[in-house]
Amino acid sequence: MQANETYPATWSPEETPRNSRQFYSDVELQHAEKKEPLQDLPLSPRHDNHLPHTHHSDGGDQPWRRHKLTLRQRLQHFTWAWFTLSMSTGGISLLLFALPFQFPGLRVIGWIFYVLNVVMFTCICAAMMLRFMFHKGTFAASLKHEREGFFFPTFWLSIATLITSTQRYVIQPHDTNLLWGIQTAFWGYGICTFILAVGQYCFVFSAHNFGLGTMMPTWILPIFPIMLTGTIASVIAETQPEIGRVPILVAGLTCQGLGLSVAFMMYAHMVGRLMSAGLPNREHRPGLFMCVGPPAFTVLALIGMAHSLPDNLAVDNNIVDARDIRTIALLVGGFLWALSLWWFFIAAISVLLSRPRYFHLGWWAMVFPNTGFCLATVSAAKQFDNQGLKILGTVMSAGVFIMYFVVLQAQIKAVWRQDILYPGRDEDFNDH
């Protein structure tokens, strides 16, 4: 926690009794009640990056010592980051559809995850609406907050997984009306996410003042949804009529290029932060897996869009045709795949060096970006028709599938124990 940091308006000290020390120290609570800024206060156990993985000696961190809140009070801390659950579930459904080694019943499992994602997305939207209805002013505060605001794009990422998985599991090539519907959804999504990418970064540039040492991977999130426009294009273009296919591919390529370019600029800041300030707090190191996503989803988009090109397409008097473009896409894909691999090991080793003790919704970064990494591996394996790559993609997918349930059970336990949906423990509180 930095000096001169004030508590967000969404938290009220009355919600936590003064004898509750599971997260706040006594000094922190005193300053919060007086609405005074913190001046280099001693950090509570959760903030200590080097604290051994043991409970606080006085037992104050035990769940049964925490003040019980009502559902309405806990909904005040239901943040945009909950959409990471939805987008990860949607990513799993897409991964199951794309696996190179299919067996009877696998598509049914994928369909279950697709339906589950629809239900989750609906429930999370309903919970967010209840939060904004019960607690006036939290909608604007959530978008402006220096930490939670960066998770607003996860809402759009969830929509991206819904569009792509609907194409995979629902729409058939002969369903003309549905094809036009998905095309309309594509263009609407592209426009909205472009506005998000411009608008949110303009707001951040003008309203916040972040130091390089505070850089977190979540800074990439506002550009992520527009980048997935390319991924959506790679999925839906093949079934679209040729008259509408090429404009979709051109738009997808443009948006993918924009997203990757901004991500590269963010990578420069991320590496600078790691070199100058070291690794993030152990509680937030799983977020480093977000850096795996941009190059991985670009590989997936480039290969998919090149494969969706009409075979009779000719560019510049037949000097370059669809086959040449597909070859170039594979070459560029291999180049970017290695970058995802590098970020994956950086993130994995960082987490293993100091495993997080408390659950954060940022743990879902260990699932969704790696889902894109697996999809990119499987897509390249199919284009190369390489058995070894197919096996590697399958093994990677199995690991992500297992990680999904590891994070899911941790989230359920955290909700039950009041490790999240509790004052000072969610993304509406800046603890890094």
N, C-alpha and C positions, 0 to 999 in steps of 0.2 A: 504494500500500500504506500502511495507516495504522500509526501507532505502536502498540506493545504487541500487535501481531498475531503469533500463533504459528502454526507450521506444523501442518497437520492430521495426525492420527494415521495416516492411510493412506499417508503418504509417509515413506520411509526414506532418510537421506542416503547410505547405503551403495550405493543404486541408481545414484547419480551420482558419478563420480570427481571428486576435488578439482580436477583440471586441466580439467574440463568447464565452460566459461563461456558455453555457448549460451543459458542462461536465467538462471542464478543468478550473481551477482557473488561474488568470493572472500569478502567480508565476510558475505554472506548465508549461504554454505555453512558458514562457521565457526560462526555463531550457530545454524544448523539442527542441526549435529552436537552442539553443546552443549545443545540444546533450550532456548536462551535466546530471549526475545522480542526482536523487532526494535525498535530505538529510533531512528526517523527515519533509517534507513539510506539511502544513495544507491540510487536505483532502477536496475535492470538495463535494458538497451536496450528490452526488450519493454514495460516500464512507462512509458517516456518518451512522453508524449502529443505532443511536438513534434519527435521525432527524425525526420530526413529518411528517406525510404524507401530506405535503402541498407544493406548488410550491415555488421556490426561490423568495425572496421578490422583486428582481429587474426585474422579468419577463424574465430573461435570459434563463430559462429552458423551455419556451414556444416554441412549434414546429415552429411557424411562425417566430421566431427570429433566426432560424438556417440557416446556409449557405446552399443553394441548391447545391447538387452535381449531376454530370451527372451519367447515368447508368454505364458507364465504371468505374468511380471513386468508385461508391458504390460496384461494383463487386469485388473490391480489398478486401473488408471485408466480402465476402461470404465464410463462413468457413465450415469446416467438420461437425460442430454441426448441420447444416441444415439437415443432414441425420436422426436426431432425429425425425423430422416430418414424414419421410418415414417409419421408423421402428414403430412408434406409430400407423400410419394408418394401417400398416400390422398387428399389434397386435390386433387392433379392428376387422379386418376381421376374424382373427382366433377365437376371443372371440365370435363373432356372430355365427360362425359355431358350437361352442362347448356348447352353452347355453342349459341347460336341458329342458327348456320349449320353444319349437319351435312353431311357428305359420306361416301360409301361408305368404310368402313374405319375411321372415327373411333371408332365404338363398340368395334371390335376393339382399337384402341390403348388405349382406356380400360380394357377388360377386362385387357389385358396389365399395365397399371399396378396394377389391382386385385389380380391374382395376385402381382405383384411385391411389393406392400405386405404381403400375407399372408406371403410368404416372408421378407421383411425383418423383420417383427414377430416371427416365430418365431425367426429367427436371433439377433436382439437379445435376446430373452428368454433364449435358451440361453446367450448370452455373459454376461449378467448373473448367471445362476445359477452359471456357472463361476467368475465373479469372487467371489461370496459363498462358494462351496465352497472355493476355493483360498486365500482370504484371510479368515480368520475375523474376525468383528467388523466387516467393511466394510458389511454390510447396515444395521445400526443407525447406523453412522457416516455412511453416505450420506444417510439420512433426516434426521439431526440437523445435518448440515453446513450452515453459513450460506450457502453458495452452491449446492452440488449439490442440497441438499434442495428448493430451489425448482423443480428440474427433474423431480422425481418426478411431478407432474401430467401431464407429457408422455406418460407411460405410458397414462393414461386418455384423453388426447386421441387417441392412436393407436387405442384401442378405439372411440372415437366415429367415427373415419373408417372403421373396419372395419364397424361397424353400418350406417352410412349407405350405404356403397358396396356392401355385401351386399344391401341393399334395392334399390339401383339395378340391379345387374348379375345378381343371382341369383334373387330372389324375384319370383314372378309372382302376379297378383291371385287366381288360382284355387288357389294352393298354401296351403290352409287351415292345415296343420300348420306350415309355415314362417312364416306370418303370426303365429300364436300364439307361435312361437319368437322372432321379432323383437320382439314386444310384451313378452315376458318379459325379453329382453335390455335393452329400454328401461327397464323399471321397476327391474331390478337395477342398471343403470348409474346411474340417477337417485339411488337410495339410497346407493350407494357413493360417488358424487362429492359428495353432500351431507355425508356423514360426513367426506370429505377436506377440503371447504371449511371446515367447523367445526373439525375436529381439527388440521389443519396450521396454521391461523392462531392457534388457541389455543396451540399449541406455540411458534410464532414469538414471540407476544406475551410468553410467560413465560420462554423460554430465550435469546432474543437481545436485543440492545440496539443497534439501528441508528440512526445519525444521519440527518437529512434529506438531508445532502449525499452520502450513500452510496446513496440511493434508485436502484434499477434497475428497468426494466420487468418483470423476472422476478418481482417482488413480486405481479404480477397473476395469475401462472400458477395458484396454488391455487384461484382462483375460476373459471378458464377452463373446466374440465371440466363443472361443474354448469351453466354457461351454455350449453354445447353440447347440453344436454338439450333445450333449445328447438329447436335446429337439427335434432336427430334426430327430434323430434316432427313438425316441418314436412315431413320426408322420408317418414316411415313412416305418418302418420295417414291420408293419402288412400286407401291400400289397405286400411285396417283396417275391420272391420265397424262400423256406426254405434254400436252399443252400447258399443264400446270406444274409439271415436274421440274423443269429447268429453272423457272423463277424461284421455286422453293429451295433448290440446291444452291443457287447463287446467293440467296438471302442467308441460308445456313452457313455457307462458306465465309461470307462477310462477317456474320456475327461471331463465328468461331474464331476468326482471325482477331477481331476486336478483343474478345475475352482472353485469348492466349497472350496477346500483346500486353494488356494491362496486368495480367498475372505475372509476366516476366518482370515488369517494373516493380511489382510487389515482392517478387523473389529477391531482387537486389536489396530492398530494404530488409527483408527477412534475414538474408545472409549477413548483412551489416549489423543487424541487431544481435545475431548469434555470435558474431566475432567480437563485438564490443561489450555486450552485456551478458553473454552466456545463454544457456538454455533457459526456457521459461520455468516458472514455478512448477514443481512436480505435479500439482493438481491440474495443470493446464497443458501438460506435454502431449496428451493424446490429440490435441488440436493440430499438432504438427503434421498429422496425416492429411490435413486439408491440402497441403502442398502437393500431394500425390495426384489430386484430382484433375487440375487443368491440362497437363500434358496427356494424361490417360484418356480423358474424354475427347481430347483433340484427335488422338490416334483412332479412337472408335468412330468419331464423326468423319474424318477424312477417308478412312477405308470404306465406311458405309455409304457416304455420298458418292465416292468414285464408283462403287459397285452399282449404285442406283442410276448412273448415267445411261441414257438410251444407247444401245449398241451402234445405231446409225448416226450418232452425233459426230460432227466434223467441225474442227476449229481451224480457222485460217487456211482455207483451201486444202484441207486434208493433211496439212503438215503435222498436226497433232490430233489424234483421235482418242476415243474413249479408253482404248487399251493402254495408250501411253499415260493417260491421266491416272489410271489405276496403278500402274507401275510406280509412278512418282509418289502417289499416296502411300504405297507400301514402304518406299524408301524413307519418306519423311516420318511415317509412323514408327519405323524402327528406331530412328533418331530420337524421337520424343519418348518412346517407351523406356529407353534407358534412363531418361531424366526422372520419370516416375519411379523407376526402380531405385535410383539414388536417394530420392526423397523418402521412399518407403523405409529404407534401412536407416537413414538418419533419424526418422521418427521412431521406429521400432527400438533402436538401441537407446535413444533418449528415454523412452518410457521404461525400458527394462533397467536402466541405471538407477532410476528412482521412481518406483511405481506410485501412482496416485492413491491416496488413502480414502478420499471422499468422492462420492459420485458427483459428476457434473454431466449435464446433457451434451457437453462437448465430447464425451466419450463416443458418441455416434460418429465422430470423425474417423474412428477406427473401422467403420463399416462402409459408409456411402462412398467416399473417395476410392477405397480399395475395391468396391464393387465395380467402379469404372475401370480400375486397373485390370481386374479379372476379365471384364468384357473386352477390353482392348487386346489382351493376350489371346483370348479365344478367337476374336475377329481376325487377328493376324495369322493365327494358326490355321484357320479355315482357308484363308487366301493363299497361304504358302502350302497348304495341304501337308503340314508337317505333324507327324504323329507325336513326336516328343513335345512340341509346343502345346498340342491338344491335351496331353497328359498333365503338363505343367499348369495349364489354365484350369483344368479340373481340380487339381490338388489345391491351387490357390483359392478356387471357388469354395471348396470344402472348408478351408480355413476361415473364410469370410462368413460362411454360413454358421459355423460354430461360434464365431465372435459375435454374430448377431444375437444369439441366444444368451451369451455371456453378458452382454451389455443390457439386454432386455430384462434379465432376472435381476441385475444390479439396479436398474431403474425402478422396478417394482418394489424391491426391498427398500430403496431410498425413499420412495413415496410413503411406504408404510412406517418407516422409522423417522420420518420427518427430516431426513437429510436434505431433501429438496421440497419445494412448495412451503418454504419457511423463511422468516425474515433473515436476510443476509446470506442466504445459501443458494440463491438463484442468479440468473443472468441480469436481473434488475439491480444488482449490487456489484459495484466494481471492486473486485478483490485482487486485481493484478495491475 
